[in-house]
Amino acid sequence: MASTSTGEGPSDKERKVISPLLEGYENELPLLQAKVLFCRRLLSPVRRVPFDIMVQIFEEYMALSASRNPLAVLCQVCVSWRDIALAHAPLWLDLCIGAKSDGTVQGSIEPPEGRAAAVSAWVKRVQTCAWSLKVCGHNGVAPNDIDSPGDSLPVHALLTPDAIDNLQYLHLTGSLDSTGLGTLTYPGVTSVFVNTIQTSGPFNWVEQGFPAFPTLKKAVLLNLPPILVYIHLAHFPWSQLTHLYLGNKFKLTFEESMPIFRQSTNLQRACVHYRPYQDTGHQVDFTQSNTISLPKLTDLTFLGDAPLGNFINYGFAWPNLENLRLWQYPKHFWSDASKRLIRSTTRQHISTLELGGSFTSFTPCIKACPNLTHLVLEHTSTTYGELFQFLRWYRIGGNLPRLQFLSVYCNFSVGHDVHVDWDLDEKLIQMLESRSPGHAPDLGCAVLKRFLLRVSLGELSDPMAKRAARVLEEFKDVMDVALVRGDALSVHQFPPGGLDHWDRGLGQFLDELWAYGKD
């Protein structure tokens, strides 16, 4: 410190004057800093909110935001919000990477450049939390400059050891020539989603090897070409799977899925979107007798045409099947073997929204299941009175003695002849009465615990809805009955937000199609 008068060091006299001043300023500094911080909080009340509350708010925003990049929005508000977001690992558990056609990401880690550096920084914030990775390959939903020239790194090189160990959900979209995952083992992956948008050829992938998923349990496989199906047979852990969705933009054929089911012996739940059998152009080889046993399968959904009829007896056996959903009931003849195949089911959901005609077209699969306790019928029929008569229980017997929950969708819109159902009221009364608490025990059948009648909207449906409402009014004091106006629940065959992992929408969507007790 120079003297203000001579430019040299301070004299002893000057030191005695200055030192106490500096010590006083140093003592006052913490107090002044505290006052500044207090004033800042007065200017911005949100600064007074505790960290734990702020991160809860951030998590709610992330879940509800319609922004394509909600994290960027949070980090750009202010330095304080950015610091909170960076410090809270649960906000960084869903990562989407745009990869090149060879499974690499443009840029480098050292020095930090391009998308690779951004991905590496993101992954480090995950820390040791379970997380989700989506890789958008070439021709997938990837940025326009994804294949720009320059240095690049494979996807797996951007993952930390903790990130590899804790990866739980893996989503692959686009060309599967190369995934960028390498031949590493991903011990925490329990669910995969694969959507093949375009594949020029699988041979590059085969040469580069396959990753290992020792704990994989659930898979959604969409648009896999037949050639990739067969390649997967040798590399995919089919025998570990408990949940499987198989579908295709043009739908699978029954034969294309057979090798998969042969190896998926531990399946508990399956959903398959088949191509209509009559459009395959060739016949199934009935001479093959190898049994495909799925002893743990309890829940099965067919979208599109269910291959139930003669050719489903291609060696299948699922002795413990409980829940069965059928879309667009097939026109094929129901053989005795087909009926035995589904005999164990206790819950059925039959949707024939695109088929007209009498209810008798689907009664064989209902009669084949005497242990049914839950039944949902969504069909376009002109004989609803006959349907209720079919479900009526008589003293000498009838159909479905154990039925407890029943939901019926009635479409009285364009094309329905109301005169055909002139006796609907009478038949509905007789059915409900026979299964009511006052009559069912004496007749020898179970009491119907819940009856939901869903009637289509429209002027043509209004008179029939009023008639049905009057009938239900008579039983509301002794039974749980309800009438709802609207479309059938299964009018859409996919979740509103599109297909995703079993635990992220698909499973819940299928569960909600069971309409028992829901208005």
SULVENHU-V867230 format. One record per residue. N is the residue number from 1. RES is the residue in three letters. SS is DSSP state (h for helix, s for strand, l for the rest). Layout:
{{N	RES	SS} {N	RES	SS}}
This chain:
{{1	MET	l} {2	ALA	s} {3	SER	l} {4	THR	l} {5	SER	l} {6	THR	l} {7	GLY	l} {8	GLU	l} {9	GLY	s} {10	PRO	l} {11	SER	l} {12	ASP	h} {13	LYS	h} {14	GLU	h} {15	ARG	h} {16	LYS	h} {17	VAL	h} {18	ILE	h} {19	SER	h} {20	PRO	h} {21	LEU	h} {22	LEU	h} {23	GLU	h} {24	GLY	h} {25	TYR	h} {26	GLU	h} {27	ASN	h} {28	GLU	h} {29	LEU	h} {30	PRO	h} {31	LEU	h} {32	LEU	h} {33	GLN	h} {34	ALA	h} {35	LYS	h} {36	VAL	h} {37	LEU	h} {38	PHE	h} {39	CYS	h} {40	ARG	h} {41	ARG	h} {42	LEU	h} {43	LEU	h} {44	SER	l} {45	PRO	h} {46	VAL	h} {47	ARG	h} {48	ARG	h} {49	VAL	l} {50	PRO	l} {51	PHE	h} {52	ASP	h} {53	ILE	h} {54	MET	h} {55	VAL	h} {56	GLN	h} {57	ILE	h} {58	PHE	h} {59	GLU	h} {60	GLU	h} {61	TYR	h} {62	MET	h} {63	ALA	h} {64	LEU	h} {65	SER	l} {66	ALA	l} {67	SER	l} {68	ARG	l} {69	ASN	l} {70	PRO	h} {71	LEU	h} {72	ALA	h} {73	VAL	h} {74	LEU	h} {75	CYS	h} {76	GLN	l} {77	VAL	l} {78	CYS	l} {79	VAL	h} {80	SER	h} {81	TRP	h} {82	ARG	h} {83	ASP	h} {84	ILE	h} {85	ALA	h} {86	LEU	h} {87	ALA	h} {88	HIS	l} {89	ALA	h} {90	PRO	h} {91	LEU	h} {92	TRP	h} {93	LEU	l} {94	ASP	s} {95	LEU	s} {96	CYS	s} {97	ILE	s} {98	GLY	s} {99	ALA	l} {100	LYS	l} {101	SER	l} {102	ASP	l} {103	GLY	l} {104	THR	s} {105	VAL	s} {106	GLN	s} {107	GLY	l} {108	SER	s} {109	ILE	l} {110	GLU	l} {111	PRO	l} {112	PRO	l} {113	GLU	s} {114	GLY	h} {115	ARG	h} {116	ALA	h} {117	ALA	h} {118	ALA	h} {119	VAL	h} {120	SER	h} {121	ALA	h} {122	TRP	h} {123	VAL	h} {124	LYS	h} {125	ARG	h} {126	VAL	h} {127	GLN	l} {128	THR	l} {129	CYS	l} {130	ALA	l} {131	TRP	s} {132	SER	s} {133	LEU	s} {134	LYS	s} {135	VAL	s} {136	CYS	s} {137	GLY	l} {138	HIS	l} {139	ASN	l} {140	GLY	l} {141	VAL	l} {142	ALA	l} {143	PRO	l} {144	ASN	l} {145	ASP	l} {146	ILE	l} {147	ASP	l} {148	SER	l} {149	PRO	l} {150	GLY	l} {151	ASP	l} {152	SER	s} {153	LEU	s} {154	PRO	s} {155	VAL	h} {156	HIS	h} {157	ALA	h} {158	LEU	h} {159	LEU	l} {160	THR	l} {161	PRO	h} {162	ASP	h} {163	ALA	h} {164	ILE	h} {165	ASP	h} {166	ASN	h} {167	LEU	s} {168	GLN	s} {169	TYR	s} {170	LEU	s} {171	HIS	s} {172	LEU	s} {173	THR	s} {174	GLY	s} {175	SER	l} {176	LEU	l} {177	ASP	l} {178	SER	l} {179	THR	l} {180	GLY	l} {181	LEU	l} {182	GLY	l} {183	THR	l} {184	LEU	l} {185	THR	s} {186	TYR	l} {187	PRO	l} {188	GLY	l} {189	VAL	l} {190	THR	l} {191	SER	s} {192	VAL	s} {193	PHE	s} {194	VAL	s} {195	ASN	s} {196	THR	s} {197	ILE	l} {198	GLN	l} {199	THR	l} {200	SER	l} {201	GLY	l} {202	PRO	l} {203	PHE	h} {204	ASN	h} {205	TRP	h} {206	VAL	h} {207	GLU	h} {208	GLN	h} {209	GLY	l} {210	PHE	l} {211	PRO	l} {212	ALA	s} {213	PHE	l} {214	PRO	l} {215	THR	l} {216	LEU	l} {217	LYS	l} {218	LYS	s} {219	ALA	s} {220	VAL	s} {221	LEU	s} {222	LEU	s} {223	ASN	l} {224	LEU	l} {225	PRO	l} {226	PRO	h} {227	ILE	h} {228	LEU	h} {229	VAL	h} {230	TYR	h} {231	ILE	h} {232	HIS	h} {233	LEU	h} {234	ALA	h} {235	HIS	h} {236	PHE	l} {237	PRO	l} {238	TRP	h} {239	SER	h} {240	GLN	h} {241	LEU	l} {242	THR	l} {243	HIS	s} {244	LEU	s} {245	TYR	s} {246	LEU	s} {247	GLY	s} {248	ASN	l} {249	LYS	l} {250	PHE	l} {251	LYS	l} {252	LEU	s} {253	THR	l} {254	PHE	h} {255	GLU	h} {256	GLU	h} {257	SER	h} {258	MET	h} {259	PRO	h} {260	ILE	h} {261	PHE	h} {262	ARG	h} {263	GLN	h} {264	SER	l} {265	THR	l} {266	ASN	l} {267	LEU	l} {268	GLN	l} {269	ARG	s} {270	ALA	s} {271	CYS	s} {272	VAL	s} {273	HIS	s} {274	TYR	s} {275	ARG	l} {276	PRO	l} {277	TYR	h} {278	GLN	h} {279	ASP	h} {280	THR	l} {281	GLY	l} {282	HIS	l} {283	GLN	l} {284	VAL	l} {285	ASP	l} {286	PHE	l} {287	THR	l} {288	GLN	l} {289	SER	l} {290	ASN	l} {291	THR	l} {292	ILE	s} {293	SER	s} {294	LEU	l} {295	PRO	l} {296	LYS	l} {297	LEU	l} {298	THR	l} {299	ASP	s} {300	LEU	s} {301	THR	s} {302	PHE	s} {303	LEU	s} {304	GLY	s} {305	ASP	l} {306	ALA	l} {307	PRO	l} {308	LEU	l} {309	GLY	l} {310	ASN	h} {311	PHE	h} {312	ILE	h} {313	ASN	l} {314	TYR	l} {315	GLY	l} {316	PHE	s} {317	ALA	s} {318	TRP	l} {319	PRO	l} {320	ASN	l} {321	LEU	l} {322	GLU	l} {323	ASN	s} {324	LEU	s} {325	ARG	s} {326	LEU	s} {327	TRP	s} {328	GLN	l} {329	TYR	l} {330	PRO	l} {331	LYS	l} {332	HIS	l} {333	PHE	l} {334	TRP	l} {335	SER	l} {336	ASP	h} {337	ALA	h} {338	SER	h} {339	LYS	h} {340	ARG	h} {341	LEU	h} {342	ILE	l} {343	ARG	l} {344	SER	l} {345	THR	l} {346	THR	l} {347	ARG	s} {348	GLN	s} {349	HIS	s} {350	ILE	s} {351	SER	s} {352	THR	s} {353	LEU	l} {354	GLU	l} {355	LEU	l} {356	GLY	l} {357	GLY	l} {358	SER	l} {359	PHE	h} {360	THR	h} {361	SER	h} {362	PHE	l} {363	THR	h} {364	PRO	h} {365	CYS	h} {366	ILE	h} {367	LYS	h} {368	ALA	l} {369	CYS	l} {370	PRO	l} {371	ASN	l} {372	LEU	l} {373	THR	l} {374	HIS	s} {375	LEU	s} {376	VAL	s} {377	LEU	s} {378	GLU	s} {379	HIS	s} {380	THR	l} {381	SER	l} {382	THR	l} {383	THR	l} {384	TYR	h} {385	GLY	h} {386	GLU	h} {387	LEU	h} {388	PHE	h} {389	GLN	h} {390	PHE	h} {391	LEU	h} {392	ARG	l} {393	TRP	s} {394	TYR	s} {395	ARG	l} {396	ILE	l} {397	GLY	s} {398	GLY	s} {399	ASN	l} {400	LEU	l} {401	PRO	l} {402	ARG	l} {403	LEU	l} {404	GLN	l} {405	PHE	s} {406	LEU	s} {407	SER	s} {408	VAL	s} {409	TYR	s} {410	CYS	s} {411	ASN	l} {412	PHE	l} {413	SER	l} {414	VAL	l} {415	GLY	l} {416	HIS	l} {417	ASP	l} {418	VAL	h} {419	HIS	h} {420	VAL	h} {421	ASP	h} {422	TRP	l} {423	ASP	l} {424	LEU	h} {425	ASP	h} {426	GLU	h} {427	LYS	h} {428	LEU	h} {429	ILE	h} {430	GLN	h} {431	MET	h} {432	LEU	h} {433	GLU	h} {434	SER	h} {435	ARG	l} {436	SER	l} {437	PRO	l} {438	GLY	l} {439	HIS	l} {440	ALA	h} {441	PRO	h} {442	ASP	h} {443	LEU	h} {444	GLY	l} {445	CYS	l} {446	ALA	l} {447	VAL	l} {448	LEU	l} {449	LYS	l} {450	ARG	s} {451	PHE	s} {452	LEU	s} {453	LEU	s} {454	ARG	s} {455	VAL	s} {456	SER	l} {457	LEU	l} {458	GLY	l} {459	GLU	h} {460	LEU	h} {461	SER	h} {462	ASP	h} {463	PRO	h} {464	MET	h} {465	ALA	h} {466	LYS	h} {467	ARG	h} {468	ALA	h} {469	ALA	h} {470	ARG	h} {471	VAL	h} {472	LEU	h} {473	GLU	h} {474	GLU	h} {475	PHE	h} {476	LYS	l} {477	ASP	l} {478	VAL	l} {479	MET	l} {480	ASP	l} {481	VAL	s} {482	ALA	s} {483	LEU	s} {484	VAL	s} {485	ARG	s} {486	GLY	l} {487	ASP	l} {488	ALA	l} {489	LEU	h} {490	SER	h} {491	VAL	h} {492	HIS	l} {493	GLN	l} {494	PHE	l} {495	PRO	l} {496	PRO	l} {497	GLY	l} {498	GLY	l} {499	LEU	l} {500	ASP	l} {501	HIS	l} {502	TRP	h} {503	ASP	h} {504	ARG	h} {505	GLY	l} {506	LEU	h} {507	GLY	h} {508	GLN	h} {509	PHE	h} {510	LEU	h} {511	ASP	h} {512	GLU	h} {513	LEU	l} {514	TRP	l} {515	ALA	l} {516	TYR	l} {517	GLY	l} {518	LYS	l} {519	ASP	l}}
